C-alpha cells in the first residue's frame, strides 16, 4: 500500500462534521481538520456525496472516508452502535470492500474501547421511513445498516484507485419509524426548518413522540462519533 498523505472525509450533515472539527462549520465548506486531512460536508444523498468526493480528489486526497450516522436494518443493532463495515453494498448491488489494512488497524485500535459491528452497510437512494422498508433491505442485501452516502464515496474511491473506509454510527433503530414530516422540515444538510416543523407537528401531533425518540437517538450517535474521533486521532490510523 502506498504512503497516504492526505485523507478526504465526506460527511453529509453539519452535525456529523461537528464531531470532528472544533472550528465553526458552513454547509458545503471545505474544512482543513489538519494540514493533510480535509472534511467536505456534502449534503444528504449519493449525488451530493459523489460531488463532494470528487471535489476532495481535486484537492489531492489519497484516501476517502465516509463519516456519519446510519439506520439499523436489524433489531440487535441499537442506537449509538458503531459500525465499521468491511464492505458497502451499493444500490445497484455492486459490492465495494473497504481497504483491508486500514480497516484492520482501525478495528485493532478501537477494540476494548468501543464495541462495534463489521458487517456490510447498504446504500439507499431514499430515506427508509418504516421498519418494513428496513427489513426488506436487510433481506435483499444481508447488510445490518443503511446510509445514503457511503456507496457513492466508495464508488469514487474505487474509480480513482485509492483506499476507502466507512465509519458509521446508528441513529435510528430498525424498529423506529421516521416521522414523515422529517422529509420536508429538514434540509439537505440536516438543518431544521423550525417554522415547517411547528406547522407539521400542529397537523400531525402524534409525530411528537417520534421526533423526541429520533432526537435522543441522534444525540447518542453523535456521542459515539465524537468518541471515535477522539480515539482515532486526526489520521484515523491510516497505514503509511
N, C-alpha and C positions, 0 to 999 in steps of 0.2 A: 504494500500500500504506500503510495507516495506521501511525502510530507504534506500535512494540511496546515495552511497558514491563515485561512480566513473562513469563518463559519457564517452562513446566512440563515437566520431564524425567521420563519413565517408564522405569525400569529394573526388569527382572524379578528380578534376583538381587542379593544383598548385595555379592557380589564385583564385579559390574559397577558398582554405585553407588560403591564404594570407590575407583574410579579417578577419581572426580570430587570427592569430599568428603574433607577432611582429618580431620574430627571422627568419632568413633565412630558407627556406624550401627545402628539397630534395625530389624528387618524390619517393614514396614508403616508406618514413621515418615515424617512429612512433614519433609523436611530443607531448611533455608534455605542454599543454596550462597552466595548473596549476597542483598542486600535484595530484588532483583527476579528471582531465579532459585530455583525450588523443585525438589526431587527427591522423587519418590514411588517407593518400592520396592513393586512390585505383586505379585510372585509370578509364577510361570510360567502362561502361557495367556491366551487372548483375553478370557475373562470377567473375570479379575483385572485385566488391562490396561485394560479398559473402565471398571471401577470406579475404578481409580487416576486415569485421565484425567478422569473426571467429578468426582472429588474435587479435582483441580487446577483445573478450571474453576470450581468453587465458591469457590476461593481467589482468583479473579480473573485467572488467567493469560490471556495474549492470544496465545500460540503454544505448540505442543506439539512435543516432540522425543522420539523413540523411540531409546533408547540401550542398547547391549549387544552380545552375541555373536549369531552366526548359524551355520547349517550351509551348507556349499557344496553346490551341485547339479551342478557340472561340475568335472572334474579340474583345469582350469587355474587355478582359484581356490584358493589354498593357505591353510593355517592362518596366522593373523596378517594376512591381507589385509584391507584396508579397503574397505568397500562404502558408497558414498553414492548410494543408488538415486534415480533420477528418478521412480519410481513404485512403489507397493506393490500387489500383486495379492492381493486378499482371497480367502478360502476359497470364497466364493460367486461368484468371478470378477469382482467389482467392481474396477475399477482406480482407485486414488487417486493422482493426481500429487502430488508434493511441491511446496512453494512454490518457484516458479522463481527468483525473485530471491534468496531465502535460499540455495538450493542453489548457484546460480552464484557467489555471493560466498564461500561456504564452500569450494567447489572451487578458486576462484582463490587463496585464502589458503593452502590446503594443498598446492597444486601446487608441485613442486620440493622439498617436504619429505617427502611420503609418496606412494607410488603408490596409486591407488585405482580402483575399478570403479564405473560409474554405471548399469549395467543393473538391471532390476527385482528386487525381493525379493518372494517369495511367502509367503503366510500358510499355516501348517498348524495344525490344531486338536489335533494329537497329535505326539509325538516320532517323527521318522523314524529308525528304528534300523538300516536297511540301505542299502547303495549302490543296490540295486534300487528301493527306495522313493524315494530322492532322484532317480534317473534318470527315474522315471516322472513325478515332479512337474515336472521340467525339460521333459519332452516336452509336458506339458499346458499349461504356462504360459510357457515361454521364459525364466523367471527364473533367475538364477545363484546365488541364495542363498535360504534359508528361515529364518523365525523364527516365533514363536507370539504375538507381541505387537504388532508394527508395524501390522498390518491393523486391529486394534482401536483403537489410538491414532489412526490416520489417519481411521477412521470417525467417531470422536468429534470430531476437529478439523473434519472436513468438515461434520458436522451443526451445529457451532457457528459455522461460517463463519470460522475462524481459521487462520493458517498452520501447516503441519506439515512436519517433515523427519525423516528417519531416519539415524542413524549406527550402522552395524553392522560388526563385525569377525568374520572366520571363525574358529570354534573347533573345528570338526570338518570335515575334508575330505570330498569326495564319496565317496571310496573307503573311508572309515572306517565300520566297523560299531560302533554304540553298544552297550556291554555291556548285556544285558538286565537285569542287576542294578541298573543305574543308575536304572531306572524305579521301584525300590522303596527304594533306600538314600539317595536324595537328596530332601529335602523341597521344597515349592513355592518356597522362597526360595534353593535351591541349597546348603543346609547338609547335610553328610554325616551320616547316622546311622551312626556308626562301628561299633557292635555289629552292625547289619544287614549292613554292608559286609564285616566279617570273616567273619560266618556265610555270607554269599553266596559269597565267594571260596573258602571251605572246601568248599562244594558244587560250585562251578564254577571250579576253579583255572586253567582255560585262559583265563579272562577277565582274569587279572592283567596280561598284556601290553597288552590293550586299555585297561585303566584307566591304565597308565603313559603310553600314547600320548595318551589323552584329557586327562590332567593336563598333559602337556607342551604340547599344542596350546592348551589353555585359558589357560595362562600366556602363550603367545605372543600370544593375542588380547587379554589384559588389558594386556600391554605396549604394544600398538598403541593401545588405548583411552586409556591414560594419556598417550601422546604426543599424540594428537588433543586431549585435554583441555587439555594444556599449550599447544599451538599455537593452539587456538581461543579460549582465554580464557573468562571467565565468561559472556560474551554470545553466544558461538558465531557471531559475525559476522552477527547478525540485522540486516537493513537497517532503519534507523529511518525 
